[in-house]
Each structure stands twice: as structure tokens, then as C-alpha cells.
């Protein structure tokens, strides 16, 4: 991790911790320590000359929640060390983290907000996710938020944030940003509200890149309704991007966002999210990071699929999810559609279609069986490439007592591609011991 990102994060955390009137760890801390052996029959995920490898994997899953008067904090993540026993690959330390903290400086007036999202992403999105194609990424934000009243039913919020994005290998992703925002919110009734949001962001890249520095401005009108079984969040606005290079014309277009949640019964939930907007990898990681953080189960670090660079793209996204949950069974099914059109270099323009199914069943009070199936098809418009990836997994967790347990998992993943030498198949087995706090 670079000195700049470490310094930025440490400064922000130190400022919050130094001024707290109560102990930082006054909230609820949960963690799971784990250690195990993973064996793969194709560790590098290659089309030919498959390489078997065993990996020693100690790690920790953790979550921290504090809901105090002065400090509200919510952190969850996984920290893992991977020791490749045949020494064919360098050992790796991987961190996956989604963290938010809000410190109240003046009640109902001034807050200090901090967010930090870390993950593991591929270096080359077109290559398989073998050990040599992984890197650590981080997006950190920090700044004050001012609240003010404009009437009995109208309030305002002004914020200034510093944002730092960092990638271990893809240096053109590295940037620092200053962001200012102003929001006016009016309560229509106890369940409905409307808002008008103005945001300006200055993006400065720290490395040479095909994407020049740019200014981003957004105007967004929003409507939120929160009923007992139905919630909707709608946004409609406009985005303008001014690139600080004469060869890059100004880009602008509509901004549309929608999130709908419907809960017809205590056990079933339908969720729909859709968007049409300008985005980039740093913003994508900032929004996507909380998804996939597994708390307290010792399942390890998930590898993402974001193309880590500085490019800005037009995004169209649609995701539908259904969840059923009772005392023993949890089922989640989620189809996804996503289309990206890059402004600076259209080489990686792509359309993704996919779906995931997760099933967890408590066979006994201390024995849980989980199954996962994930399908993804990515079509690259300008390089005539089609990749189809399918993963199947089984996971069995046994709790021996209040602290100790074990876990065994099986995973099969494969990719088929119309490009030569890009197919692969892998079978993976893992056994580990868990210690729960």
C-alpha cells in the first residue's frame, strides 16, 4: 500500500479517535479466527498445463458496530494471508473491508464522516483471476457534513469530502478528489420526502493516464417513500463532465436511479435496482464494496470483477433479487444486466448478463449446508470476445461448541471463451478450523 493512502487513512482515523469522548471500542466487536488448507487442481486458471497447488490460509473475519450518541460506526471485513506451499507464487496478504464512521461534533448541526472500502480486484480484467493477476485496492473518503433547518418540514445538508483511490498495481487508478455537495430535503408526510441535490467533484489523477483530469457536476431530484412493506427511492437528474484536455470534449447526459424493495410477507423480499449514469471504477468500488462482505463465517476474501483504471464510462445497470428466509432455509436469486460504454477508449465496451443463486439450509442447530451457483456472460463489443463463467460451490459448517467449529467446501469454476487460451476449469477443496468470539 502506498504511503499516500496509508497516510490519508491514518490521519482520518487518528482525528476521529483522538477527539472521541468515549472509548473507540465501546461498541460490539465480533470476529472469527480461522486457519485451513486449500487445494486446487488448476491454481493459475490456465487453459493448458494445469498446475496443482496447496495453500495454507490463516485469516480473520470481523465486524464492529457502535450506535452511540457521539459515534456511529459500522465496519465489516476479512483479513487473510495466503501461503503457497510449493513456492510457485509469492505469498499474499488480502484485505476486504467496508467501513463507515460518523462522529457528531455538534448535535444536529455538524458531523465528521469517514468511509473506507478495500478489496481485491484483477490487474487485467481479460485474464483469469490467478494469483499473479490479483491486486489490493482501496477507496477512502473523509470530511465534514453540516446540517441546517429551512423550516418545519425542510432541512438542508452541505458536505465537503476528500476522496483517495489506490490500486496496488494499476497505478492509473490512483487519484485524489475533492467533492462538495448541497442537498435540500422536504418531508411531505411521515413516510414520503423529496430532495434536490447538487454535487461537484474535482478528479486529479496521480499517474499518467489515457484519461485526463476532469470536473464532474451533477444535479439530481429525488423522491423517497418508506412504507411498512414497500420502499422506493427514485432519482432523476443530469451529469456534466469537463475534461482538462482540449482533445476531450465535454460529456453530459441524463442521470437516472431507482431502487424498489417490496416485502409481501415476513419471509419474502423482492428488490429491484436500476441506473443510467456516468461512473468510473473508484465510484463503482465505493458503491459495490458492502456487497459480499461475509461476517463471522471464515469464508475468506472475495475477488471482484472491476476493471481497475481511471476511465469514465456510461453505465446502464439492472438487478432484480428475491430472498426467502425462515428459521432453517435462506434462498436468494439475483439476475443482473450491466452495460458499460467507455468515453476515452472504447476497447473494453462490454455487456454483462448473469445470475446468482445462494441456498443455505440449517440441517441441524449446529450444522449448516450452503450451495451457490453463479453464471456470468461478458460480451466485449469492439474486440469480438465472449466469455462465459460458471461457478458451483458447496459449503458445510459445523459448530462444535460456542467457540469452535470446522468448515469444508468444494468449488468448481470454469470459463469458456471464443478467444484462444482463455478457457479454464478448476476444482478446489478447502478444510479449515474456526474459532468464534
N, C-alpha and C positions, 0 to 999 in steps of 0.2 A: 504494500500500500504506500502511495506517495506521501511525502512529508506534508504537502499542502492539504490533502484530505484528512490526514491524521490530525494535523494542527487545527483545521476548521472544526472537526467534530469534538476534539478535546477541549477547545476553547468554549464551545457551546455548552457542553456538559458541565464544565467547570463553573461557568457563570450561573447555571441553574442550581447546581449542588451547593455552591458557596453561599448563596443567599437564602437557602431554604431555612425556615424557622423550625422545621421538624426533621427527624432523620429521613434520609433518602429512602431507606428500605423499610419504611413504616407500612408498606402495603403487603400484598400477598405474593409470595415468591414460590413457584413450583418448578421442579426440574426432574429430569430423568437422566441418569448416567447410564451409558451402555457401552458394550465392547463386544466385538464379534469378528467372524471370518466370512468374507465374501469370496466366492469362486466364480469366475467367468470363463466360458469356453471360447470367447472372442472379445477380449478386453478392449482392443483397439477399434472394434466395429468395422472391420475391413471386409472387402468382397472376397479376397483370397488370402491364403496363408494365415488362417485364424490362429491367434496367439492365446493360449490358456494362461491364466494368472490368478493367484490368490492374493487377497488384500486384507490386511489387519485394519480394523475400523473401530477405534475408540471415539466416543463423542458424547455430546450432551444436548438434550432438548430442554428448553426453558421457557417460562412465561412469568411476567411480573405485572401486577395490576394494583394501582393505587387510585382511590377516588376520594381524596381529601378535599378540604375547603380551599387550601392554597395550591395543592399539587394534584393534578390528574395525569396518570401515566399508564400506558399500556404497551408492553414490549413482549414479543414472542419470537423465538428463533431456534436455530440449530447450529452448533459448532462441532466440526468433525475433522479428524486427522486420518488421512488415508496413506497407509504404509504398504507399498507394492513389494511383496516379499521376494520376487525374482529380480528386483532392481532394474527392470526394463524401463521403468518410468520414474521420474522424480516424485518423491513423497509430496502430498498436498495437504494444506490446511484450508478448509472451506467453511464459510460463514453464510448463513441465511438469516436475515433479521428484518422484522417490521416493527418499528418503534415510534411512538408518539408521546410527547410530554407537553403539558400545558401548565405553566406556573402563573398564578394570579398575583400580579403586583398591586393592583388597586381593584377591589371588588367591583364587578360590573362596569369597569372602566378600562383597565389595561392588563393584558396578558402577554406572556412571553411564550412563544410556541417553538417547539423543536420536533423535527421528524428525521428519521434515519432509516433507509432501506438498503440492505445489502443482499447480494445474490450471486449465483454462479451462472454464467452465460457462455455460449460458444464464442470462440475467436472468429472462426469462419463459419457463417451460417450454412454454407453449401456443403461443408464437410460433416462427417459423422461426429458425434459427441464422445470421441475417445479421450483418454487422459491428457493427451498433448493439445487438445483443442478446447480447453476449458480455461476460464479466467474469472477472477473476482471483480465484481462491480459494486458501486456504492453511489447512492444519491442522498445528499444531506441538505436539509433546509432549516433555517433558523431566523427568527425575527419577532418583532412586537406586533400586537393586534390591539387596536383602540376601538372601544365600544362607546356609542353615544346614542341618546334618545332624540327623536324629532317629533314626538307627540305620544299620545297614549297608546297608539297601536302601530307606531312606526319607529324603527330603530335603524342605526347605521353602524357600519363596521369598516375601518380602514386598517390596512396592514402593509408592512414592508418586510420582505424576506430576502435573505441571501441563500442561493442555491448552488451547491457544488456537485458535479457529476464526475465520477472517476471509474476508469477501467484499467485493469492490470496490464493488458497487452494492447488493446485497441486505443491508442493514445489520442486519436482524433475525436473520441467520445468525450474527452476531458474538457470541462468548461466551468466557468463561474457565471452566475446570473444574478441580477438584481430584479426584484419583482415588486411592484406596487399595485394595490387593489383597493377598490372602494365599492361597497355594497349598501344598497338601501332596501330594507325588508319591511313589508307591511303585513300585519296579521289581519286577515279578512274575518276569521272566526277562530274558535279554538283548534280547529283541525286543518285550516287552509291558510296559505300565505303566498304572496307574490314578492318578487325581488327584481332589482335591476343592478347588474354587476358590471363594473368597468375594471379592466386589468391591463397593465403594461409591463412588459418584460424585456430586459436588455440581455442578450446572449453573447458572451465573449468566449471563444474557443482558445484553449491554451496551446494547441499544436496546429501545425499546418494541416489544412483540410480542404477537400473539394468544396466544402460548404463554407461560405464567408460568414462573419459575424452578422447578426441581424437583430432588429427590434420587432417585437410581437405585441399587437394590441387587439384586445377582444372586448366586445360589448355583448352582454348576454341577459336576456329577460327570462325569469324562471317562475315556475308555479309548482308548489308542493302541497299535497293533500295526504294526511295521515289519519286514516280511519282504523277501526279495530282489526278488520280483516283485509284491508286494501290500502296500499300506499302507492303514490305516483309522484315522480319527480321529473318535470319537463323543463327543457331549456331551449331557447331559440335566439340566435344572435348572428354576429359577423366577426370574422377574424381578418386582420391585415398583417402581412409580413413584409418588412422593409429590409432588404439585404444591403450590406455596406460594401457593395461592389457594383460598379456600373454595368457589368455584363449580366447581372442577375436582376430581372425585372421584379417589381413589387407583385406579390401574390396576395390574393384576397378571395374570400368565399364564405358561404353560409356555415354557421355553427349550429348543429342540432344534436341534442342529447335527450335520452329518455330512459327512465328506469321505472319498472312496474313490478310490484310484489302483491300477490294475491294468496291468501291463506283460507281456503274454504273450510278447513277443519283443523283441529289441533295437531293432526299428524301430517297433513299435506301442505306443501307450499309451492307455488309457481312463481318464477322470476323471469323477467324479460328486460334486457338492456340493449340499447341500440345507440349508435352515434355516427355522425358525419362531421368530421373536423380535421384541422391540421394538427399534426402531432410530431414527435420525434422520440428517439429511444429513451432519453432521460425522463421525459414526461410519461412514457409508457411504463417504465420500471417503477416510477413513483405511484402510478395508479394500480399496477398489477401486483406489486410486491406482497400485499397482505394475503393474496390468494396462494394457497399451497403451504402456508406455514403450519406445520404439524406440531402440536403442543403435547409434550409429555409422553410420547409413544416410542421414541428411539428409532424412528423410521429414516433418519438421515436427511441430507440436503438434496433438494430437487434441482435439476439442471433446467434452466429456462430455454426459450427458443427465440429470444430477441436478437435482431441484427444490431450489434453494438457499434454505432458510428454517429456522426454528427448530422446526418441528413434529415431534412424535414420532408414529411410525406402527407399526402391526403389519405385519410383513413375512413373507411366505411366498416362498421362493426355491428354484428347482431349475435346475441347469445340468449338462448332460452334454457331454463333449468327447471327441473321438477325434483322435489325432495319429499320422501316419505320417511317418517321416523316414529317408531314406537319403542316400547321398553327393550326389545331384543333386536329389532331389524331397522337398519337405515339404508335407504336406496336413493341415489342421486343420478339423474341422467341429464346431460347438458350438450346439445348440439351447438355448433359455433360456425359463423361465417365472418371472414375478415378480408378486406381488400386494401392494399397499400399501393399508392402511386407516388413515386419519389419526384421531388422538384428539381434536384441538382443533377442526378444521374439515374436514369430510368432502368439501368441494368437489372436491378432486383425488384422491379414492379412485380407484385405477386398477389395471388388469391388463395386463401386458406379455407378449406372446408373440413370440419371434423366433428367428433362427438366423443364424449367420455361417459362411462357408466361405472359407478362405485357402489358396491354392496357390502355391508358389514352386518354380521349376524352373531349375536351372543349365544353360542351353543350351550354354555353353562355360565353361571355367575362369574367364574374366573377364567373362561376360555372364549376367545373371540376369533372368528374367521372372517377375513375380508377378501374381496375379489375386486379387481379393477380391469377395465378394458378401455383402451384409448385408440382412436383412429384419427389420422390426420392426412390430408392430401393437399400438397402445396404445388401450385402451378405458377411458374415464372414466365411472364408474358414475352420477354424480349430475348431470352436465351434458350427458348424451346426446351425447357426442362420441367419434368413432372416427378415429384417424389411422393410416395405413399408409405406412411409409417404406421405400424400396428404394434401395440404392446398389450400383453396379457400378464396378470400377476395374481398370485395367491399369497396371503399373509396370515399366519396363525400366531396369536399371542396368548401365553398362559401366565396368569398371575399366581405365584406360589403362595405368597402371603401379602401383608400390607405394603411391603417394600420390594421384594424380589420377584422376578419373573424371567421368562425367556421368550424369544421370538424366532420363528423360522419363516423364510419367504422364498418363493420361486418366481422368477420373472423371465418371460420370453419376449424379445423385441426383434423386429425385422423391418427393413426398408427395401422397397423396390423402386427403381428409378429408370428412366429412359436414357440416362447418361451412363457411359461405361464406367465400371469400377466403383459405382456408388451404392450398389446393393450390399446388404449385410444381414446376418442372422446371429443372434446371441441368446444363450441360455445362462441364467445366473441363479445361484443359490446362496442364501445367507443364513447363518445361525448366530444368535447373539444373546447375551445376558443383560437384563435390565435391572436397574435399581431406581425406584421411585421415592422421592422425598415424601 
